[in-house]
Amino acid sequence: MRVAPARRFWPWTRTLGGAGLLAALLGWLGAGPFLAGLRLIDGPALAAAVGIGALTTGCCAWRWSLVAGGLGVRLPLPTAVAHCYRAVFLNATLPGGVLGDVHRAVRHGRDVGDVGRGVRAVVWERAAGQVVLAAVAVVVLAALPSPVRPHLPAVAALLAAAGLGVVLLARALPTAGPSRWARAARAAAADVRAGLLGRRAWLGVLVASTVAVAGHLATFVLAARTAGCTAPLTLLVPLTLLALLAMGVPVNVAGFGPREGVAAWAFGAAGLSAAEGVATATVYGALVLAASLPGAAVLLVRRVRVPTGTD
């Protein structure tokens, strides 16, 4: 079976894109901002990051368990926590920043005998988290000063237009009959109703997503303080939100790339310094890696218990 050229080269494109962004930042600012923040990481910062990471990982695992249960694939919470820790570790150490999520989706699907539902559960769980992050970002960026605040009305209008276009397209596509589009539309609608909006799922998904976003923000603020940034929270929180949004772009090297680029721009545009932004984003990446180390233990235990050829 031949692999389409776009699918074959896309992973390389993502990695090269992230590497290109990092190279551009190194050429602009040098290695100083990357190394300066790392030298300031101490024991209390690492301990706080591990604690916050446990909270956010637990929330993501709870959300995943709720969505999977709504889709009819059982996922006990302890299993979800272990898989999420492993996914965070792989995301923080491998190119692209999503391979850990792909791994947990496929692994869970194989465990329950339905790879399709396993993958869809992770897709919808991740989508729910991104939607809540975007909603929190819109509220915070509208309420607090930031470089993008003057442009929010135009962004909101574009998002509203895009949402309306999606709704109109969904209504125009056939929802009955045997066509591929009709089957996909029916499956997506059923997944959203059962996995995200189900009576037993929607509140937990909302709470878990909101707490997880708060945890990621807290880690970023911790990174900023560790890197020596003394800006007030009213200025710092919007900047860290912009960097968090940039992490959703799957063009990076082990999470590094767009996050540092957006942080450099946002901090500089807000009257701080680009070097401060890069140092903060770099420390954030290091703290997330430290908080994900239990995932390395999960991966190691799995490798020991299961022969390599069958995992």
C-alpha positions as CSV (number, residue, x, y, z in Angstrom):
1,M,0.0,0.0,0.0
2,R,1.5,3.3,-1.1
3,V,1.6,6.2,1.4
4,A,0.4,9.5,0.0
5,P,3.4,12.0,-0.4
6,A,1.7,14.6,1.8
7,R,1.3,12.1,4.7
8,R,4.8,10.8,4.3
9,F,6.4,14.3,4.4
10,W,4.1,16.0,6.9
11,P,6.0,14.7,10.0
12,W,9.3,15.9,8.6
13,T,7.6,19.3,7.8
14,R,6.5,19.7,11.4
15,T,9.9,18.9,12.8
16,L,11.8,21.1,10.3
17,G,9.3,23.9,10.9
18,G,10.0,23.8,14.7
19,A,13.7,23.5,14.1
20,G,13.6,26.5,11.8
21,L,11.8,28.6,14.4
22,L,14.3,27.7,17.0
23,A,17.2,28.5,14.6
24,A,15.7,31.9,13.9
25,L,15.4,32.6,17.6
26,L,19.0,31.5,18.2
27,G,20.2,33.7,15.4
28,W,18.2,36.7,16.7
29,L,18.8,36.4,20.5
30,G,21.6,33.9,20.8
31,A,21.7,30.9,23.2
32,G,21.8,33.2,26.3
33,P,18.0,33.4,27.0
34,F,17.6,29.7,26.6
35,L,20.3,28.9,29.0
36,A,19.8,31.7,31.5
37,G,16.4,30.5,32.6
38,L,17.5,26.9,32.9
39,R,20.3,27.9,35.3
40,L,17.7,29.4,37.7
41,I,15.5,26.3,38.1
42,D,15.7,25.1,41.7
43,G,14.2,22.4,43.9
44,P,11.1,24.4,45.0
45,A,10.3,25.2,41.4
46,L,10.6,21.6,40.3
47,A,8.5,20.4,43.3
48,A,5.8,22.9,42.5
49,A,5.8,21.9,38.8
50,V,5.5,18.2,39.7
51,G,2.5,19.0,42.0
52,I,0.8,21.1,39.4
53,G,1.5,18.5,36.7
54,A,-0.1,15.8,38.9
55,L,-3.3,18.0,39.1
56,T,-3.4,18.8,35.4
57,T,-2.6,15.2,34.3
58,G,-5.3,13.9,36.6
59,C,-7.8,16.3,35.2
60,C,-6.9,15.4,31.6
61,A,-7.2,11.7,32.5
62,W,-10.6,12.2,34.1
63,R,-11.8,14.1,31.0
64,W,-10.6,11.3,28.8
65,S,-12.2,8.7,30.9
66,L,-15.6,10.5,30.8
67,V,-15.4,11.0,27.0
68,A,-14.4,7.3,26.4
69,G,-17.2,6.1,28.6
70,G,-19.7,8.2,26.7
71,L,-18.4,6.6,23.5
72,G,-18.9,3.1,25.0
73,V,-15.2,2.2,25.6
74,R,-14.4,1.5,29.2
75,L,-11.4,3.4,30.6
76,P,-10.7,3.2,34.4
77,L,-9.3,6.4,35.8
78,P,-6.0,4.9,37.1
79,T,-5.4,3.5,33.6
80,A,-6.1,6.8,32.1
81,V,-3.8,8.6,34.5
82,A,-0.9,6.2,33.6
83,H,-1.5,6.6,29.9
84,C,-1.7,10.4,30.2
85,Y,1.5,10.6,32.1
86,R,3.2,8.5,29.4
87,A,1.7,10.7,26.7
88,V,2.9,13.9,28.3
89,F,6.4,12.5,28.5
90,L,6.4,11.4,24.9
91,N,5.0,14.7,23.8
92,A,7.7,16.5,25.7
93,T,10.6,14.4,24.3
94,L,9.6,13.6,20.7
95,P,9.2,15.8,17.6
96,G,5.7,17.1,16.8
97,G,4.3,17.3,20.3
98,V,1.4,14.9,19.6
99,L,3.0,11.5,19.3
100,G,2.2,10.7,22.9
101,D,-1.5,11.3,22.3
102,V,-1.4,9.2,19.2
103,H,0.2,6.4,21.2
104,R,-2.4,6.5,24.0
105,A,-5.2,6.6,21.5
106,V,-4.0,3.5,19.6
107,R,-3.0,1.6,22.8
108,H,-6.4,2.2,24.4
109,G,-8.2,1.2,21.2
110,R,-6.2,-2.0,21.0
111,D,-6.9,-2.8,24.7
112,V,-10.6,-2.5,24.2
113,G,-10.7,-4.1,20.8
114,D,-11.9,-1.0,19.0
115,V,-9.1,1.3,17.7
116,G,-11.6,3.6,15.9
117,R,-13.4,4.5,19.1
118,G,-10.2,4.7,21.0
119,V,-8.8,7.2,18.6
120,R,-12.0,9.2,18.5
121,A,-12.1,9.4,22.3
122,V,-8.7,11.1,22.4
123,V,-9.6,13.4,19.5
124,W,-12.8,14.6,21.1
125,E,-11.1,14.8,24.5
126,R,-8.3,17.0,23.1
127,A,-10.8,19.1,21.2
128,A,-12.8,19.8,24.3
129,G,-9.6,21.0,26.1
130,Q,-8.7,23.3,23.2
131,V,-12.2,24.8,23.0
132,V,-12.1,25.6,26.8
133,L,-8.6,27.0,26.4
134,A,-9.8,29.2,23.5
135,A,-12.8,30.4,25.6
136,V,-10.7,31.2,28.6
137,A,-8.2,33.0,26.3
138,V,-10.9,35.2,24.8
139,V,-12.2,36.2,28.2
140,V,-8.8,36.9,29.7
141,L,-7.4,38.7,26.6
142,A,-10.5,40.9,26.5
143,A,-10.3,41.8,30.2
144,L,-6.6,42.3,30.6
145,P,-4.1,44.4,28.6
146,S,-2.1,42.5,26.0
147,P,-0.6,43.0,22.5
148,V,-3.6,41.4,20.8
149,R,-6.3,43.2,22.8
150,P,-6.9,45.9,20.1
151,H,-7.4,43.2,17.5
152,L,-9.9,41.1,19.4
153,P,-13.0,42.5,17.8
154,A,-11.7,41.5,14.3
155,V,-10.6,38.1,15.6
156,A,-14.0,37.5,17.2
157,A,-15.7,38.4,14.0
158,L,-13.5,36.0,12.0
159,L,-14.2,33.2,14.5
160,A,-17.9,33.9,14.4
161,A,-17.8,33.8,10.6
162,A,-15.8,30.6,10.6
163,G,-18.2,29.0,13.1
164,L,-21.2,30.0,11.0
165,G,-19.5,28.6,7.9
166,V,-18.9,25.3,9.7
167,V,-22.6,25.1,10.8
168,L,-23.8,25.9,7.3
169,L,-21.4,23.4,5.7
170,A,-22.6,20.8,8.2
171,R,-26.2,21.5,7.3
172,A,-25.4,21.4,3.6
173,L,-23.7,18.0,3.8
174,P,-25.9,14.9,3.5
175,T,-26.6,13.3,6.8
176,A,-28.5,10.3,5.4
177,G,-27.5,7.7,3.0
178,P,-24.4,5.5,2.5
179,S,-22.0,8.2,1.4
180,R,-18.7,8.7,3.2
181,W,-19.7,12.3,4.2
182,A,-23.0,11.2,5.6
183,R,-21.4,8.4,7.7
184,A,-18.8,10.8,9.0
185,A,-21.4,13.4,9.9
186,R,-23.6,10.9,11.7
187,A,-20.6,9.5,13.6
188,A,-19.3,13.0,14.6
189,A,-22.8,14.1,15.8
190,A,-23.3,10.9,17.8
191,D,-19.8,11.2,19.4
192,V,-20.4,14.8,20.4
193,R,-23.8,14.0,21.9
194,A,-22.6,10.9,23.8
195,G,-19.0,11.8,24.6
196,L,-19.1,15.5,25.3
197,L,-22.7,16.6,25.9
198,G,-24.0,13.5,27.6
199,R,-25.7,13.9,30.9
200,R,-23.0,12.2,32.8
201,A,-20.1,13.8,30.9
202,W,-20.5,17.5,30.0
203,L,-20.1,19.0,33.5
204,G,-17.0,16.8,34.3
205,V,-15.5,17.6,30.9
206,L,-16.0,21.3,31.5
207,V,-14.6,21.3,35.1
208,A,-11.6,19.1,34.2
209,S,-10.8,21.2,31.2
210,T,-11.0,24.5,33.1
211,V,-8.8,23.2,36.0
212,A,-6.3,21.8,33.5
213,V,-6.1,25.2,31.8
214,A,-5.6,26.9,35.2
215,G,-2.8,24.4,35.9
216,H,-1.0,25.1,32.7
217,L,-1.3,28.8,33.3
218,A,0.0,28.4,36.9
219,T,3.0,26.4,35.5
220,F,3.8,29.2,33.0
221,V,3.6,31.8,35.7
222,L,5.9,29.7,37.8
223,A,8.3,29.5,34.9
224,A,8.2,33.2,34.5
225,R,9.0,33.9,38.1
226,T,11.7,31.2,38.0
227,A,13.3,32.9,35.0
228,G,13.3,36.2,36.8
229,C,10.3,38.0,35.3
230,T,8.8,40.4,37.8
231,A,5.9,41.7,35.7
232,P,2.5,41.9,37.5
233,L,0.1,39.0,37.0
234,T,-2.4,41.3,35.1
235,L,0.3,41.6,32.4
236,L,1.9,38.2,32.7
237,V,-1.2,36.0,32.5
238,P,-2.3,37.2,29.0
239,L,1.2,36.7,27.6
240,T,1.4,33.2,28.9
241,L,-2.0,32.4,27.4
242,L,-0.8,33.5,24.0
243,A,2.2,31.1,24.4
244,L,-0.2,28.3,25.5
245,L,-2.3,28.9,22.4
246,A,0.8,28.7,20.2
247,M,1.5,25.2,21.7
248,G,-1.5,23.9,19.8
249,V,0.4,24.4,16.5
250,P,1.9,20.9,15.7
251,V,5.1,22.3,14.3
252,N,7.7,21.9,17.0
253,V,10.7,19.9,18.3
254,A,9.7,18.2,21.6
255,G,7.3,21.1,22.3
256,F,9.9,23.8,21.5
257,G,9.3,26.2,18.6
258,P,6.1,28.2,18.3
259,R,5.8,28.5,22.1
260,E,9.2,30.3,22.3
261,G,8.6,32.4,19.2
262,V,5.2,33.7,20.4
263,A,6.5,34.3,23.9
264,A,9.4,36.3,22.4
265,W,7.0,38.4,20.4
266,A,4.4,38.8,23.1
267,F,6.8,39.8,25.8
268,G,8.6,42.3,23.6
269,A,5.3,43.8,22.3
270,A,4.1,44.2,25.9
271,G,7.1,46.3,26.9
272,L,9.2,43.6,28.5
273,S,11.9,41.9,26.4
274,A,12.0,39.1,23.9
275,A,14.8,37.4,25.8
276,E,12.6,37.3,28.9
277,G,9.8,35.6,26.9
278,V,12.2,33.0,25.5
279,A,13.6,32.3,28.9
280,T,10.1,31.9,30.4
281,A,9.0,29.5,27.6
282,T,12.2,27.5,27.9
283,V,11.8,27.1,31.7
284,Y,8.2,26.1,31.1
285,G,9.3,23.3,28.8
286,A,11.8,22.1,31.3
287,L,9.3,22.2,34.1
288,V,6.8,20.2,32.0
289,L,9.4,17.7,31.2
290,A,10.3,17.3,34.9
291,A,6.6,16.9,35.8
292,S,6.2,14.3,33.1
293,L,8.9,12.0,34.4
294,P,6.4,9.6,36.0
295,G,5.4,8.9,32.4
296,A,9.0,7.6,31.7
297,A,8.5,5.2,34.6
298,V,5.2,4.0,33.1
299,L,6.8,3.5,29.7
300,L,9.7,1.6,31.3
301,V,7.4,-0.7,33.3
302,R,5.4,-1.4,30.2
303,R,8.5,-2.3,28.2
304,V,9.7,-4.7,31.0
305,R,6.3,-6.4,31.3
306,V,5.5,-6.7,27.6
307,P,8.0,-8.1,25.1
308,T,9.1,-5.4,22.7
309,G,7.8,-7.2,19.6
310,T,4.2,-7.2,21.0
311,D,3.9,-3.7,22.3
